[in-house]
Amino acid sequence: MVMIRAWALVVAATLAISACSSTSTSSLSGGSGAGAASSSIVTQAQAALDQNYAGTDGPVPSSGPVPAQGKSVWVITCGQAALGCATLGNAAVDAAKTIGWKATLCDGKLAPPTYVECVNSAIAAHADAIIPTIVDCPDVREPLTKAHDAGIKIYGLVSFDCDIAGAPKLFDGTVRFKGAKDLRDFYAQIAATMAEYVIAKSNGTGHILVVGEGDDYAGRTIYDAQRSAVKKCTTCKVYELKFSLSDLGTGVLASKVSAALVQHPDVTAVMSSFDAAILAGIGQAAASAGRPLMLTGLEGLAPNIAMIKQGRQTAVAGLSLEWMGWAAIDGLDRVFAGLPQVESGIGWQTVDKDHNLPSGAAYDGNVGADGTPKADYKAIYRKSWGK
């Protein structure tokens, strides 16, 4: 799931996004790997892939406090034009209404100054809670501090708290992912899954182009984790291409990836840090390369699932964004009750044309043999909330 962040930039195939700020530049480096054969790393990658195929979701919390009454919640999204952000925010609003609260969605329009306006509006409206959704605390530290001092609860939904920038924490709670100590740890874990996929599927002989952005906390975490994981394969060869968020939706990303593929005609696999980048140009460049390429992503949005079914994308590390939105409301209710957070159960599952294709348009949690999610998290939350 980015300041504008990697997970915020998940859009439809006709993506058109303007980055709000960007400092890094695109760079290509490579040539690492090609050492002695390492059957052990391939064995480890295959074992991890088998586990990732099985899925890592845990149980949905089935009990909790009696829902708080009469609460007013503001869900502040990074931007409704971004599919990932909109999916998360809309799910949180739906869940808040289901539990019985008044919910207001404020569209951050992919611009930090608008995030600030949204927080200030929530304060003026005497909200009981604010849910920054793919809006990092450092981007809105000043107004969030005012909200915190006013007694408004702050619940991070796929957002980094202010301690990521060395400042005091302001969030009263965040979604807890399966087996992860925090959001950064979860990003790092799931990012490694596609490296495991490529290593196993190439039998440790892949020549891999890792493509990621480094403008923000999430982007850097995912990109770094993928590079680190794939470099464990000493018989693979790894090239790295870092791009800027301003390259998304402009056609620049496609040209940069195409240039890298021409420069390195030995590349057999392309790893994208997130699905939106595939839609914003990586997919186009891979399709135009003139040779078969493995192409992997992260999330499992409807356009990317369609690409896997069509053979235009190879695999994805699937995440359920809607479940995250519902988990945030369950977690916020625990904050209102003064109770500790519990694991949401949200993990991941590797999806390719032969494994775990969801019966629905998008990935929505670990699926069974028929492609339907194994857990009806909405029904479980409703029962827990007495709804």
FILUMBA-577558 format. One record per atom (N, C-alpha, C, O): x, y, z; residue in one letter. Coordinates in steps of 0.02 Angstrom, whole numbers, plus 50000, padded with zeros to 5 digits. Atoms other than C-alpha are relative to their C-alpha. Layout:
BEGIN
XYZa ...
This chain:
BEGIN
500214998850000m 500005000050000m 500555003250000m 500555009350000m 499294999850009v 501435035050004v 500215007149993v 500755007449962v 499744993149992m 501715054150020m 499995004349937m 500135010149952m 500425004950033i 501205052849870i 500364993349999i 500954993249981i 499655006149987r 501605034549901r 499864994649949r 499394995049910r 500075005450048a 501825018649804a 499304997249999a 499014996349945a 500665003149999w 500175011449863w 499465004949982w 498915002949961w 500494995050019a 499275027849833a 499925000449925a 499395002449900a 499994999150072l 499725027449651l 499754994049961l 499984992749905l 500295005750035v 498715012049606v 499395002549963v 498885004049994v 500524997050040v 497635018049464v 499804995349944v 500114990149933v 500225004050057a 496705011249315a 500505000549943a 500985004349947a 499515000450054a 497585007549152a 500105006649966a 500625007749935a 499934993350030t 497285025349092t 500275004950051t 500055010750054t 499724996149945l 498295031849239l 500215007049978l 500535007949926l 499774993250013a 498545050649244a 500095003450067a 499625006050095a 499874997449934i 499385056549403i 500575005149996i 501055004249960i 499464995249994s 500415071849443s 500294999350070s 499924999950119s 499705000849934a 501645069249585a 500035006750035a 500165011850004a 500014993749962c 501525081949724c 500705002450016c 500815008450021c 499314998049988s 503375081849761s 500454994349982s 500254988449986s 499555005250022s 504865072449701s 500715002550002s 500865007949976s 499314997849993t 506705073249740t 500504995349967t 501044997549947t 499515004750028s 507515057449673s 499985000149925s 499495002249894s 499965000450073t 508075054949495t 500054992849979t 500264988550018t 499965006850026s 507995039649386s 500734998249991s 501135002249967s 499315002350009s 509585029349386s 500004992749985s 499584988950010s 499945007050018l 510115012949313l 500694997650020l 501195000750004l 499375003249982s 511455001849388s 499914992649993s 499354990149991s 500095007250006g 511814983649372g 500644996349999g 501184999050013g 499425004150006g 512974969349349g 500154995850061g 500644992150061g 499865004049941s 512854961549522s 499794992849988s 499364991449946s 500185007050005g 512764942849541g 500474996149955g 501054997949948g 499625004350045a 513354929249422a 500594996750035a 501134996050006a 499485003349962g 514364920649558g 499934992549996g 499634989949949g 500035007349999a 514534902449605a 499294997650007a 498865001050035a 500675002949996a 513024891149589a 499784999450072a 500184997750116a 500265000349932s 511904891449741s 499334996449999s 498804999649993s 500635003750001s 510624877549745s 499605001250063s 498995000650063s 500354999049937s 510214881649926s 499535006049996s 498985005750024s 500444994250004i 509514898849884i 499404998549956i 498855001149969i 500575001950041v 508424891249748v 499524995650041v 498924996450036v 500425004349957t 507804878049871t 499615004350050t 499025003150062t 500334995649952q 507424891649998q 499465004249966q 498925005149994q 500494996050037a 506544902249867a 499394995849982a 498834998349987a 500565004350017q 505474887549812q 499584998550061q 498964998350057q 500375001349938a 504994883649992a 499585006250019a 499015005650040a 500364993949985a 504514901850018a 499425001049951a 498885003149970a 500534999350050l 503534901949855l 499424995450015l 498844997350009l 500535004649982d 502564886549909d 499575002850057d 498965002250056d 500364997049945q 502104895450070q 499605006049976q 499035007049997q 500354994250026n 501644911249975n 499414998149957n 498905001549957n 500585002650037y 500534901249858y 499444998050048y 498854999350035y 500515002149951a 499654894050011a 499665006050032a 499085005650053a 500284994049970g 499394911650078g 500195000550073g 500274995550108g 499784998949931t 499864919450244t 499485003550043t 499625005450100t 500514996849959d 498214927050302d 499884996150065d 499914990050066d 500185003049937g 497774923850483g 499265001050013g 498905003549969g 500704999349984p 496094923750571p 499795007450008p 500175011550033p 500304993449990v 494984939150567v 499795000550073v 499494995850099v 500224999449931p 494694945850744p 499244999150005p 498865002749973p 500725001849997s 493004938450792s 499655002950061s 499055001850069s 500314997049942s 492694947850953s 500355006650016s 500925007749997s 499724993649982g 492974965051023g 499535003650046g 499055000750071g 500444996249955p 492204978851128p 499335001549969p 499245001249908p 500634997550025v 490424984551114v 500155006549962v 500475010949990v 499814994150039p 490544997650975p 499835006650034p 499295007350064p 500134993249974a 490705015651031a 499415003049962a 499295001449904a 500614997150029q 489155025850998q 500115007449983q 500475011050017q 500034992950017g 488905042450910g 500655003149977g 500745009249984g 499354997350020k 490655044350841k 499975003049929k 499615000749885k 499924996850065s 491105055750696s 500724999049977s 501195001150011s 499335001850024v 492575049750592v 500135003249932v 499715003149887v 499794997350064w 493505058550452w 500544995549970w 501064994350001w 499525004050037v 494395047650326v 500325004449947v 499995006849901v 499644995550045i 495725057750235i 500434995849953i 500924992849975i 499635004150048t 496335049250077t 500515004249963t 500455010349957t 499494996450038c 497875053649978c 499715002749936c 499935007949911c 500324997550060g 496765055549826g 499534994949970g 499734989249957g 500505004650028q 495185047849756q 500134998349927q 499834993649900q 499825001650069a 495935048249582a 500464993949997a 500564991049943a 499565005749997a 497135034549639a 499614994050025a 499334994250080a 500435005749985l 496285017549640l 500154996950067l 499694995250104l 499835003049936g 497255010749788g 499765004250058g 499485001650106g 500214995549947c 496915025949895c 499245000150006c 498974999950061c 500734999949999a 495085026549845a 499714993650028a 499234993850066a 500245006449974t 494845008049881t 500064999750075t 499594997650109t 499904999949927l 495575009750055l 499525004750035l 499185002850083l 500424995049968g 494635025550097g 499264998349997g 498904999050047g 500715001950007n 492955019750029n 499834994250046n 499284993950074n 500125005749956a 493125003450125a 499945002250073a 499524999750110a 500024997549931a 493485012750287a 499345003750014a 499045003050067a 500634996449992v 491975023950260v 499424995150005v 498994995950048v 500545005149998d 490845008950224d 500004996450067d 499474995350097d 499965003549936a 491475000050380a 499785004550057a 499435002250103a 500204995349947a 491255015650488a 499245000850003a 498945001050057a 500734999450001k 489455017450431k 499684993550024k 499164993650057k 500275006449978t 489174998850461t 500024999450076t 499544996950106t 499955000549927i 489775000150641i 499555004950035i 499425004350095i 500494995449971g 488595014850666g 500265007150010g 499965010950048g 499714993449992w 489685030350651w 499845004549940w 499695002149886w 500034995250055k 489555046050548k 500695000249968k 501195001150003k 499355000250034a 490925045350416a 500025005349946a 499565005849905a 499884994950051t 491605059550310t 500644998349963t 501164997249995t 499405001250039l 492825056450168l 500255006549971l 499875010249939l 499694994050027c 494015070550124c 500534998049950c 501014994549967c 499555001850055d 494925068949957d 500625004450003d 500585010549993d 499384996249997g 496735074049976g 500275002249933g 500745006149930g 499844997950068k 496875075749787k 500744999649983k 501005003549944k 499305001350015l 498655069149787l 500455005950013l 500965006849979l 499624993949986a 499305085349862a 500045001250075a 499525002250106a 499934998749928p 500015087750039p 499655006350026p 499385006150081p 500384994249974p 499285105450053p 499264998450009p 498945001150055p 500715001949992t 497565097550028t 499924995350059t 499414995450092t 500025004249941y 497965084450160y 499925004450062y 499525003150107y 500034995449943v 498255098850280v 499315003150006v 499045003650061v 500684997249999e 496595106850231e 499504995050027e 499054996850066e 500465005149976c 495705090450263c 500054999250075c 499544998750109c 499925000749927v 496455088650437v 499705005950036v 499365005150087v 500274994049968n 496015106550480n 499245000149998n 498925002350045n 500725000450005s 494245103850419s 499724995050051s 499194996250080s 500225005049951a 494095088350528a 500025002950071a 499575001750111a 499954996849934i 494685098350679i 499425004950009i 499105005150062i 500544995049996a 493435112350641a 499334996750009a 498884999550039a 500635003649995a 492055099350627a 499944996050065a 499454992550076a 499995003549935h 492515092550800h 499934992449991h 499554989050025h 500005007250011a 492835075150732a 500254996450062a 500644999150101a 499765004149945d 493085061350858d 500644996349981d 501054994550023d 499415003550024a 494405053050749a 500165002049929a 499715003749890a 499764998850068i 495445055850594i 500384993849978i 500794991150016i 499655005850027i 496045041650484i 500405002249938i 500125002449883i 499584998550058p 497505046950372p 500104993649960p 500344988649986p 499985005950043t 497435034850226t 500505001049944t 500385004749897t 499424998950044i 499075033450132i 500195007450002i 500345010449950i 499784993149987v 499465050450207v 500474999550060v 500254998450116v 499515000749946d 501075050150309d 499975005750049d 499855011550030d 500014994949947c 501135059350474c 500485005849987c 500295011549998c 499564994250011p 502675069750425p 499725005049950p 499915010949952p 500304995450048d 501645077150282d 499505004850032d 499375010350006d 500534996049968v 500335083850403v 500135000650075v 499665000650115v 499825000249929r 501265084550566r 499695005750040r 499425004650094r 500254994349962e 500745102150618e 499254999550015e 499065000150073e 500715000549983p 498855100050599p 499834993750040p 499374993850081p 500145006049961l 498905082250666l 500195001150074l 499864998450118l 499824998349931t 499795088950821t 499435003950033t 499265002750091t 500584996249973k 498355101250843k 499424995350014k 499084996050066k 500555004749990a 497105087150822a 500134995750061a 499684994450101a 499815004249943h 498045076350946h 499905003850066h 499635001150114h 500074995949940d 498105090451073d 499275001550017d 499105002850075d 500714998849990a 496235093051049a 499634993750022a 499024993950033a 500325006249977g 495905075051100g 499704995849944g 499354991049957g 500255003950057i 495485068850925i 500454993949990i 501064994549988i 499625006150011k 496015050850898k 500254999849928k 499905002049882k 499695000450066i 497175047750751i 500184992749986i 500564989750025i 499885007050016y 497205030750667y 500294999449930y 499975001249881y 499665000450064g 498455027350528g 499784993949959g 499794988349984g 500195005350046l 497845017150379l 500514999949943l 500495004249898l 499465000550048v 499345011650275v 500385006749997v 500525009349943v 499664993649995s 500225027450335s 500544999450054s 500464995850103s 499455000049952f 501865030350426f 499895005550052f 499685011150036f 500054995249945d 501835038950596d 500605004849997d 501075003649959d 499484994850004c 502935054150629c 500674997650025c 501185000950012c 499355002449976d 504285043850713d 500444997649942d 501044996849951d 499615002050058i 504815038250538i 500495005649980i 501005004449948i 499574994250014a 505565055850524a 500345002650063a 500605008250064a 499654998149939g 506255056150701g 499605004550047g 499895007050095g 500424995949957a 504795065750778a 499574995450045a 499544989450033a 500435004149957p 503625059750918p 499414997149961p 499165000149914p 500585003250031k 502245047750868k 499375003950015k 499305006850069k 500644996749990l 500505055050845l 499414995249992l 498854996850013l 500545004750012f 499485039750794f 499804996550066f 500234994450105f 500265003949943d 498385031650927d 499964992649983d 499894988450028d 500025007050021g 498365015650826g 500114999549925g 500025004449889g 499935001550070t 498735007750658t 499804992849989t 499794988850036t 500175006950016v 498214991850569v 500614995750012v 501174997349989v 499465004749988r 499264977250628r 499934994249950r 499424990949946r 500005005250051f 499724965250489f 500264993450028f 500634993350077f 499825006749977k 499974946550507k 500754999150003k 501104999749952k 499305001649991g 501684942650578g 500495005649990g 501085004349982g 499554994350011a 502384960250557a 499985004650061a 499465005750091a 499974995749941k 502974971750694k 499745007049986k 499515010550031k 500254993450019d 502504987450597d 499925000249924d 500044995349889d 500134999350072l 502084994150424l 500634999049959l 500614995849907l 499385000850038r 503894995150368r 500194992749995r 500414990349943r 499845007149999d 504174977050419d 499554996249952d 499774991649917d 500475003350045f 502614971650325f 500185001249927f 500184996649887f 499794998450069y 503154980750167y 500604995849980y 500624993049926y 499395003650016a 504864972650176a 499864992649989a 500154989549944a 500165007150007q 504134955250199q 499654998549934q 499854993949898q 500385001550061i 502904956150056i 500405001749938i 500324998549886i 499594998250057a 504154964649941a 500464994249980a 500604993149921a 499545005650014a 505304949549957a 499664994349963a 500004990149933a 500335005850029t 503964937649894t 500094999449925t 500144993949898t 499925000350072m 504154942349712m 500724998349980m 500844995349928m 499315002250011a 506044940249724a 500044992550007a 500374989149967a 500025007349991e 505724922749789e 499674996649940e 499884991249919e 500335002750059y 504554919849643y 500474999649941y 500524994449908y 499564999850058v 505814925149512v 500594995250008v 500784991849960v 499445004549989i 507244915549591i 499784992749989i 500134988949956i 500245006950007a 506214899549602a 499824998349928a 500014993149903a 500235001450068k 505434900849429k 500575000049949k 500534996649898k 499434999950046s 507114904649346s 500534994950020s 501054994349988s 499525004949974n 507984890949446n 500685003350015n 501215000350005n 499394996449980g 509224903849505g 500435002549942g 501025003749952g 499614997750058t 509744909249330t 499735006549970t 499945008549916t 500324994050028g 508694924949307g 500485005949994g 500915006950036g 499684993550008h 509384941149240h 499445005050011h 499005005849969h 500594996749973i 508264952949335i 500095007650002i 500605010150028i 500034992749995l 507844971349316l 499515001850056l 498915000650049l 500424997949944v 507184978149482v 499855007449991v 500305011649989v 500214993150014v 506174994049453v 499605002650060v 499104999650079v 500354997249943g 505645004949599g 500125007450008g 500575010249975g 499914992849989e 505465022649661e 500265001250071e 500164997150116e 499684998649936g 506385030849804g 499835006750030g 500225009450070g 500174993349977d 505475046949837d 499705000150071d 499695005450103d 500375000049938d 504555041449994d 500154993850040d 500504989350017d 499845005449953y 504595029550142y 499794993249973y 500194988549974y 500245006550024a 503535015650067a 500384997949938a 500594992149932a 499665001750061g 504355016449897g 500714997650013g 500924992549985g 499325002149984r 506105015449969r 500024993250035r 500444989150020r 500025006349963t 505635001350086t 499904994149953t 500254989049958t 500155005450046i 504894990649948i 500574998849951i 500784993149940i 499455000550048y 506274994249822y 500624996950032y 500934992450003y 499415002649966d 507664990949947d 499914992650019d 500384988650013d 500125007049981a 506854974750007a 500044995449940a 500304989949945a 499975004150059q 506654968149831q 500714999149975q 500924993649957q 499305000550022r 508444972249784r 500394995450046r 500774991150023r 499635004149952s 509114964349943s 499834992749992s 500274988449995s 500225007050005a 508084948549922a 500254996749937a 500474990949939a 499805003250063v 508504945549740v 500764999249995v 501004994849960v 499275000550002k 510364948449768k 500264994150040k 500854992450036k 499805006149966k 510394933249881k 500134994449951k 500474989549967k 499885004950053c 510374923449719c 500655001749966c 500685006049922c 499334998450027t 512224923349677t 500094997749928t 500554999949894t 499965002250070t 511904914549511t 499535004049955t 499505002949895t 500424995450039c 510654927749457c 500435006249983c 500975007250011c 499694993650015k 511144944349379k 499485005450011k 498925004849987k 500504995149979v 510304959849447v 500185007049975v 500745009449984v 499954993050020y 510054976949369y 499495004050039y 498975001450058y 500444995849960e 509244991449460e 499825006449963e 500255009749934e 500234993850032l 508195005649392l 499555003750050l 499005001450067l 500394995949953k 507595019149512k 499685005749962k 500025009249923k 500354994550034f 506275031349450f 499695004750051f 499665003250110f 500324995049959s 505425046749517s 499244999649992s 498994997449941s 500735000150003l 503585048249558l 499745004449943l 499205003249917l 500224995650055s 503495062149428s 500024996349933s 499744998849884s 499985003950061d 503845048749297d 499344996249988d 499224993949932d 500625003850007l 502155040549329l 499485003949962l 499385009949973l 500554997050037g 500755044049208g 500215004949947g 499795008349918g 499764995150049t 501865054449092t 500304996749938t 500455000149890t 499685003550055g 502565041048977g 500754999350010g 501084995649974g 499285000149988v 504305043949047v 500234993250027v 500754990750008v 499815006449971l 504325027849148l 500084994649947l 500564990849948l 499965005050053a 503965017148995a 500645000849959a 500974995849943a 499394998950040s 505395025148899s 500624998150038s 501094995550009s 499425001849960k 506605022749042k 500094992550006k 500644989950002k 499965007349995v 506175004449063v 500194997049932v 500594992449929v 499825002450068s 506255001748874s 500745000949986s 501064996549958s 499294998650010a 507965009748870a 500434995050039a 500954992750014a 499635004849959a 508554998449010a 499994993049969a 500494989449971a 500065006550032l 507914983048919l 500414999549936l 500664994249919l 499574999950059v 508824988248761v 500734999750021v 501134996149991v 499314999949976q 510414991748858q 500224993250027q 500804991350022q 499855006549971h 510294974748941h 499554994749968h 499064992649998h 500425004950036p 509604962348813p 499984993150032p 499614988850010p 500015006449965d 509984948148933d 499474999650054d 499364994250082d 500514999949947v 508604953349055v 499444995149983v 499174995249927v 500535004950009t 507334939349077t 499405001250046t 498874998250037t 500544998749953a 506274946249219a 500025007350022a 500565010250031a 500074993149976v 505634963349273v 499574999950063v 499014997450062v 500364999649937m 505104966349453m 499805007350013m 500235011650018m 500254993449984s 504004981449489s 499825000350074s 499554995650102s 500154999249929s 503834988249666s 499265000250015s 499054998650071s 500724999749989f 501964990749643f 499634999849934f 499915001449881f 500405001150060d 500574987549521d 499905006249957d 499895005749896d 500134993950038a 500275005649472a 500555001449950a 500425003949895a 499454998750046a 501995006849395a 499974995549939a 500194997449885a 500105004450058i 501584991949284i 499495003249953i 499595003349892i 500514996850040l 500035001049225l 500245006649970l 500025008749916l 499764993550021a 500985017349208a 500584999849952a 500855005149934a 499475000150050g 502305011049088g 500424993749999g 500664991849945g 499575006049999i 503254995549145i 499694994549958i 500054991049921i 500345005150039g 501954984149068g 500075001249925g 500194996649887g 499934998150071q 502024993448903q 500714998649976q 500804995949921q 499305001150019a 503924992648900a 500154992549995a 500504990449949a 499885007250001a 503934974048940a 499694996849938a 499984992549906a 500355002850058a 502664970348803a 500355001749935a 500294998149886a 499674997750061s 503714979948677s 500724997749995s 501084999649948s 499305001849998a 505354971748722a 500214995249945a 500804994649930a 499835004750054g 505244958748584g 500264993350023g 500524989449983g 499805006549973r 505624944148699r 499584998450061r 499325003050093r 500405001749941p 504724934548837p 500345002550064p 500945001850072p 499744997549936l 504924942449008l 499524998150057l 498914998750049l 500405000449940m 504314938049180m 499885007150024m 500335011350022m 500184993449976l 503394953149250l 499604999350065l 499064996450065l 500335000949935t 502934954149434t 499835006750032t 500175011750021t 500224994049966g 502014966849540g 499804998650072g 499964993350100g 500205000549930l 501274969749712l 499335003450009l 499275009450000l 500664997949977e 499444971549763e 499444995649974e 499064992850013e 500555004150027g 498264962449645g 499385004049987g 498835001850003g 500584995950019l 497144976449583l 499664997149938l 499964993149902l 500395002850055a 495814972849455a 500365000349932a 500384995349896a 499674999950065p 496804979049303p 500594995249996p 500734992349943p 499425004549999n 498324968749355n 499794992750000n 500124988549969n 500265006850002i 497314953049388i 499784998449928i 499904992849904i 500195001050070a 496594955349213a 500614998849956a 500594994649911a 499395000950038m 498354956749144m 500304993050010m 500574990049963m 499755006849987i 498864940449228i 499584994949962i 499854990349932i 500435004550037k 497354931749153k 500145000249925k 500074995249890k 499864999150072q 497834938748982q 500714998149982q 500894998249923q 499315001850013g 499654933449001g 500465005949992g 501025005149968g 499584994050008r 500314951449003r 500385001850064r 500845005850062r 499644999449937q 500864950749186q 500074992950027q 499614988950021q 499875006949979t 501634935349264t 499724998450069t 499404993250078t 500205001549931a 501284936549450a 499935006450040a 500165011750020a 500094994349954v 500814947849594v 499984997350071v 499734991850084v 500095001349929a 500964947849782a 499345003250020a 499305009350027a 500674997449989g 499114949549823g 499885002450071g 500064999150119g 500204997049937l 498474960849962l 499275002049995l 499035003849941l 500694997850000s 496694964850013s 499955007050028s 500015008050089s 500074993149978l 496464983650020l 499355001250038l 499335004950086l 500644999049966e 494634982650069e 500034997350072e 499775000550118e 499935002749933w 495044971550217w 500375004950045w 500205005750103w 499634995049961m 496294984750273m 499545005550025m 499595007750083m 500464994849980g 494924997850274g 499544997950057g 499415001750103g 500435002649947w 493784986950380w 500394998850064w 500145000050119w 499585001149941a 495214982350496a 500155006550036a 500215006650098a 499874993649969a 495555000750526a 499435002150045a 499555004850099a 500574998149958i 493795003550592i 499964995650062i 499804997950116i 499985004449941d 493914988250704d 500545002250048d 500445002150109d 499464997749957g 495574994650768g 499845006650034g 500015007550093g 500184993549970l 494915012250796l 499504999150056l 499535002650106l 500485001349947d 493465005350897d 500354997650063d 500144999350119d 499615002249942r 494744996951010r 500365006050032r 500445006250093r 499704993949973v 495615013851028v 499485003750042v 499635005850098v 500524996649962f 493965021751083f 499874996550066f 499714999750116f 500135003949939a 493765007751210a 500604999650046a 500564996750101a 499405000249959g 495525009951276g 500344993150001g 500704991550048g 499735006750005l 496014992451220l 500594999749952l 500635003949907l 499435000650045p 497634986851135p 499784997649931p 499254994649923p 500125002450067q 497714983350950q 500124992449996q 500524989750034q 499905007150012v 497594965450887v 500184999149926v 500035003449885v 499845001450070e 498234957450727e 499364999749959e 498874996649980e 500585000050044s 497034960250584s 499924993349964s 499374991749941s 500015006150039g 497484943750503g 500225001049928g 500294996149891g 499834998550070i 497974952450341i 500724997949984i 501195000450014i 499355002150025g 499404943750252g 500025001049925g 499845006349900g 499954999450073w 499714940250068w 499944993149969w 499914988050003w 500015006350038q 499634927049933q 500265001349930q 500075006249898q 499754999450068t 500594924649772t 499484997649950t 499194992249958t 500505001450052v 499474924849618v 500364999849933v 500735004449916v 499805000150070d 499924919249442d 499464996349960d 498944994649988d 500545002850042k 498964911649296k 499814992950021k 499264990550004k 500145006949979d 499064894249374d 499834999350073d 499664993850096d 500125000449929h 498804898649556h 499615006150025h 499805011850012h 500344995049959n 497534908449658n 499695005849963n 499605011249992n 500354994650034l 496704918749523l 499325001050034l 498934996350040l 500634998849966p 495244927049613p 499404999649953p 499465001349894p 500615000250040s 493474924149552s 499735007049987s 499395008149937s 500204993150010g 493154942649573g 500505003849959g 501005001049937g 499564996050043a 493964956949479a 500685001150033a 501205000949999a 499394998549964a 495264960849613a 500134994850053a 499694991050072a 499835004549945y 496184950849744y 499715002950065y 499765008850078y 500324997649939d 495264951749911d 500114995150058d 499654993550095d 499835004649946g 496154939850029g 500154993149972g 499964991549916g 499815006850021n 496834922050021n 499404996449971n 498864996250001n 500555003550034v 495784911949898v 500104992550004v 500664990050014v 499985007250004g 495344893649891g 500034997749928g 500165001749883g 499935002950067a 495324881949742a 499515003149951a 499655003349891a 500504997150045d 493754890349672d 500105007549988d 499705010649953d 499854992950010g 494524907749679g 499635004850046g 499725010850040g 500354995649953t 493394914349816t 500405000750064t 500744996050084t 499634999049939p 494134921949974p 499814994950054p 499234993150062p 500115005049947k 494334909550117k 499635003050060k 499264999650095k 500304996749942a 493774922250246a 499525005549978a 499715009849937a 500484994550012d 492204933150239d 500105005050056d 499725005250104d 499814995549945y 493014946850343y 499445004950016y 499365006850074y 500544995349986k 491534958650323k 499474996950045k 499235000050092k 500505003549959a 490324945850394a 500264999050071a 499884999650119a 499725001149933i 491504942150538i 500015006550040i 499845006550099i 500014993649964y 491704960550581y 499295002050019y 499175004350075y 500694998249985r 489824963450570r 499754996150062r 499434999050106r 500225004149943k 489504949150691k 500345002450064k 500025002750116k 499634997649941s 490854955550809s 499715006750025s 499695008050085s 500284993449983w 490064972950804w 499264999750018w 498965004750036w 500715000649986g 488314966150830g 499575003049946g 499025005449960g 500364996950056k 487764972150658k 499784994849949k 499474996649899k 
